[in-house]
Amino acid sequence: ERCKVLKVYNWADYIDEDVLREFPAWYKEQTGEDVRIIYQVFDINEIMLTKIERGHEDFDVVCPSEYIIERMMKKKLLKPINRNFGKTPDYLGNLSPYIQGQLNKMSLPGMRTTDYVAAYMWGTTGLLYNVKEVKRKDVESWYCLWNPKFRNRILMKDSYRDAFGTAVIFAHAAELEAGKVTVEDLMNDNSREAVDLAEKYLKEMKPNIAGWETDFGKEIMTKGKAWINLTWSGDAVWAMEEAEAIGVQLDYVVPKEGSNIWYDGWVIPKYARNEKAASYFINYLCRPDIALRNMDATGYVCAVATPEIFEAKVDDGIEQVSDLSYFFGEGMGADSVHINPVQYPDRKVVERCAMIRDFGSDTEYVLEMWSHVKGDNLNSSLVVFIFAVFGALFVWTICRRYKAYQHKKNRHRRCKRR
């Protein structure tokens, strides 16, 4: 029976498995109703969106990134979250007002974003680097990605938006320093001139790139096989912990020019068939204890900003002091706190970052640029090899067909003799 099923569509490795397993019992306790979870994962926002748009999949709750949320709102693909939880507390009030405010920048007339989305995880895009091989001063600027001394030592996220943002920011580094432009303006400039400029810079960067990755970069970094990885802060936390266990020291920095700050959130698609369980599931994930477990399991930072989270994350063993009052609010002492600066960026870091908005109809042109950049990544020897392989296959196919023809002709002759 469909009302007893909750279909969840999420990023891989993005939730504590026990949290998932325990939800049906909690839901039964709150509502008296049974539910079982069907859980699927995706690794690219656009793949998830395509499935939702076609209406062939009736997922009840999905976890897109902010720009896809904006696109889904524009296309009227979302249902509002029902916050009528009866006897159950409304945990959505635990979400950081700062994160809520950022998401509400995407609101449309008659559609406030936070009525349709509950923020889940958030973070920055920056550089994970091998401390033994790379000096911190080298990665404090995006220039390191173009620095020839790191040729074949850099891994890039296979993310056209992060690549585009990085390229246009570095291309305008002087203007940024002079205060003539902002990171937000640059990353959301979808003009042909901006896209062409990004393509130019990304092609100039390519000789330094050892590979484009979506998930394996953090593992390669832990093994010391690459020195620099443009990555997301949560992946950096995971990699740093894993590398430390095997004696490899990694660190993470958001370059001085600025970067992307991103937000993922839970939404209910218009084709959902169990809105009630979906709303309860979203509410469940906003509980402080559940948020902590998901953070510990993934390395990412939840948008929940309660005293319980603050107390659990303060670490006096960390030397750096950060200002997190923008996230936790006033009154907790968060304006000067010892806390993991990779997970929780200092106010000054956040101030030089910005959210990338939906590119709308210009998305196709940006994707075309990205295909040019990656398609041109083949060197001449590789091209020769590919042509040689295809040539051999062509000759083999012709020979096989000729032999088949000869066999058929000889067989026909034998039949005639009979």
N, C-alpha and C positions, 0 to 999 in steps of 0.2 A: 504494500500500500504506500503510495507516494508521500502521503503526509507524515509517514514515519521514517522518511529518508531525508538526510541533509547532504546535499552535494557541495563539496568544498573544492575550490580550484585555487591553488597557491603556488608560489615559487618553491623550488626544491630546497630542502634543508632550511626551512624558514619557520619552523614551529617545533616545540618540544613534543615528541611522539606521545608521551604519557599525558600531556595536556589534551591531546586529541582523544585518546582512549577514555579519559575520565569525563569528557563532556556529556555523553549520553546519560550517565548516572546522575550528574548534576542537573541536567535538564529534566529528568524524571522527578528529581527531588523538588524542583521549582514549579513544575507544571502538572505533574502526575501523568505525563505522556511519555511514551517510548519513542526513541529515535535512534537510527543507526547512521553512521557516517560513511559516505563514499568519497574518497579523497583522491584527487588527481593533481599533478604538478605540471608547470610550464617553465620555460627558461627565457622566453622572449615575450614582452608585453603585447606585441603586435599579433602573435599567434593566438594569445588568449582573446584579444579583441575580435579577431576574425571569427572565432567560434561563437562569441556572444552575438555579434552582428547578424550572422546567418540564422540565428535562432534554432540551430540544430541541436544545441546543447542547453539543457535546462538547469545550469548550475544555480545554486541558491545563494552562494556567497563567494566572491572572488577578491583577489588582492592585487589590484593594479597600482602602477606608479602615478604620480600626480598629473602628468601631462595626458595620460590615457583616461584618468578620471575626468579631466576637463573635456576631453573629446567625447566621452560617453555621455556627459551631461548635455553637451551641445546636440548630440544625436538622440537625446531622450531615451537612453538605454538603461536608466537606473530607476529604482523605486526608493522612496524614502525609508529610512530605518524607523521601525515602529518602536518607540521608547515606552510603550505602555507595558511594563513588566510585572504588573500585579504586585505580589508580595516581595518580589525580588528587587533589591536596590538597583538604581540606575548608575552603573559604574562608568558610563561615558563621560560623566562629569569629572572623572579623574584625569582626563586628557589635558595636556599643557595648553593654556590659553595662547601661548606663542605659536604652537603648531596649528591650532585652530585658526588663528588669525592669518597665518600663511596660506592655509588651504582656502580660506574664504576670499582670498584675492581672486580666485577663479569663479566666484559666484556669478550667476546669470540673472537677468531680470526674473523675479518670481522663484528663483532657485538658489537658496543658500547652500553652499557646498557641504557644510557640516551637517545638514539635514540628510544628506545622502551618503556620507562617508565618515567612518571612524578611523582616525589615523592609527597606524600600526607601528611601523618602524621608520626611522629617519636617519640621515647621516650625510656625510660629505663625500666628494670625489677628490682623491689626492694621490700621492705617490708613496708606495711601499718600497723600501729600499734595503739593501744589504749593507749593514753598518761597516763591515770589514772592507768592502770593495768600494763604497761610495761615501764621500764626505757629506755631512748634512748641508753645508753651504752650497753644494752642487745641486741639491734637489729643492732648495728653497725658492727656485725659480723654474718656470716651465721650460726655460731654455735647455735644461738637461736632456729633454726628449729630442732636441735637435743637435746636441753636442756630439760631434763625431767620435769622441773618446769612449762613448757608450754604444758604439756600433754593435749590433747583434746581441745586445745585453738587455734590451728593453721588451717588456710584454705590454701590449695595449688591450684594453677591454674592447671586445667586438661590439661596441655601442656607438652608433652614429651620432647620438646626441652628446655623449661625453666627449667624443673626438672633436666634433664640431665646436663645442663650447671651449675646449682647451685650445684649439687652433686660433679661434678669433680673439680669445683673451690674450694669448701670447703675441699675436700680430699687432695688437693695440697696447702693448705693455707701456710704452712711453706716454700715450694719451691717458691711460689709467693712472699712472704715477702723477701726472700733471693735473688730475681731477677733471679732465675734459669729457670723459665718458664714464659710464658705470658698468660693472660686470653684468647687471641685469639687462641693461640696454644692449650690450654686445651679444649676449647669449640668446636674446630673443629678437635679434635682427635677422629676419628671414629673407632679406632682399637678395636678388641674384648676385649683386656685388659681394655681399658678405659670404654667401655660399661658395662663390668662385674663389674668394680669398682663402677660405678654409681649405678648399681642395688643393690650392697651390701649396699651402704650408704643410698639409698632411702628406703630400707627395714628397716634399723635401725631407720630411721626417722618416720616410719608409726605410731608407738604408740602415737605420738604427734598430728597426723593429725585428725581433727574433720570432714573434708570432702574435696573432690576434686570438684572444681567449674570452670565453664567457664564464668559466668556472675553474678551469684547471690551473690558472695562474698562481693562485695562492699556494698550491701544492708544489709547483716548480720553484717558487721562491723559497719555500722551506728547505728545499734540497740544495739551494745555492746555485742552481743552474742558470738563473737570470739574476740581474742585479737591481733592476728597477721595474716596477709594475704599476701602471696607472690602474687604480682599483677603487673600490668602495670601502668606506671605513670599517664596516662590519667584517668584510673579508680580510681586511688588514689585521683586525683584532684576532681572528681565528688563526691566521698565518703566523703572527708574532708569537702566540702561545704554543703552537705546534713546533715552530722552529726552535724556540728556547729549550724545548724538551730534548732536542738532538744537538744542541750546542751551536745553533746558527742564530745570530742576532739580527733581527729586523726592526725597522722603525717606520713611522708614517708621518707625513707632513702634507699640509695643504699649502701649495706655493703662494708666495707673497702677492702675486698678481690677482689672486682670487680664483673661485671655482664654483662648481655646482653644489647646491644643497638640495637634497631630494627627500621625498616623502612617499611612503607606500601606505595604502589604506584599504579597509574592508568595505565593500559595496554589495548591494543586492541588485543583480541584473533584472531587467524587465521580464525576462522569461522564467524567472525563479518560480518554483511551485511549492516552496515551503518557507514563506516569508517569516513566519513566526519563529521557527527554529533558527533561521538565519539571523534574525534580530537578537535572539537570546545568545547565539554563538558569539556575535560581535560584542555583546555586553559582557559575556564571560571572559573574553580576552582582555577586557579593560580592568579586570580585578588586579590589584597590585601584586598579589602572590603569583598569579598566572603570568603577569607581565615579566616578573623577575625570572621565572623559570624559562620563559621563551627567550629572554635576553641571554641567560646562561647557556642555553642550548645552541644559539645561533651566532653570538658575538655582536649582534646588532643592538640598537638602542630603541626601546619602546617609547611611545609618545606619552605614556602614563607618567605623571609628575607629582606624585603624592609624597608625603613625609616618609612613608615606608620605603619607597624607591630611593629617596635621597639618603636615608640612613644606611641602606644596604650597599650603596655604591660609593660612599665616602671611604677613602683609603689613605690613612695618614702615612703609609709607606711610600706614597707618591710625592716626590719633591715639588713638582710644579703646582702652582696655585692658579685656579681658574675662576672666572666669573660666570656662574651658571644661573644668575638671578633672572635672566631673560627667559629661561626655561622653567625653573622651579618657582619663580615668583619671589617676592620679598618676604622676609620674616623667618626664613629657614637658615639664614647664614650662607646662602648659596653664592653670595657675591665674592667670596674668597674661600675656596674649598679645594681640598686635595682630592682629585677625582681623575679617572682615566681620561686624558685629553683627546685620545683617539675616538673613544665612544662619545664623549661629551665635549664638543669643541668649545673653547673659550669664546666669550662674547666678541672679542676682536677678530677671531677667525670667521665667525658667523657674519660679521658685518662686511667682510670682503667676499662673501658668497651670495649666490642668488638662485632662485628656482627657475628652471627652464620651463616655459609654458608650451602648450600645444602649438605646433607649427601650422596646423590647419591644412589648407590646400597646398601650402608650400612644402609639405612633408615629402611629396613625390620628388621634388627637385633636390631636396637634401639627400634622399635615398639614392637618387641617381648619382649624385656627387660621391656618396659613400661607395657605390659599386665601382666607380672610376678609380677611386683610391685603392681599394682592395684588389680590383681586377688587374691594375697595373703593377701589382706587387710581384709579378713573376719575373725572375731574371732570365737572361738570354739562354743560359744553359738549361734551365728548367723548361723553357719554351721548346728548345730543340728536343729535349727528352720526350715531352708530351707528343710532339709531332712524330717522333720516331715510333712511339708506342702505337699511335693511331695508324701510322703507315703499316706497321707490322700486322696489326689487326685487320687492316683492309686487305693486305696480300693474303693473309690466312683465310679470310672469308671467301675471297675469289677462288683460291685453290680448293677449298672445301666444296664450294658450289660446283666447280668444274668436275671434281671427282664424283660428286653425286650424280651429275649429268651423265658422265661416262658409264657409271654403274647402271643407271636406269636404261641407257641405250643398249648396253650389252645384254641386260636382262630381257629387253624387248626382242632382241635378236634371237635369244635362246627360245623364247616363247614361240616365235615364228617358225623355228626349225622343228619344234614339237608338232 
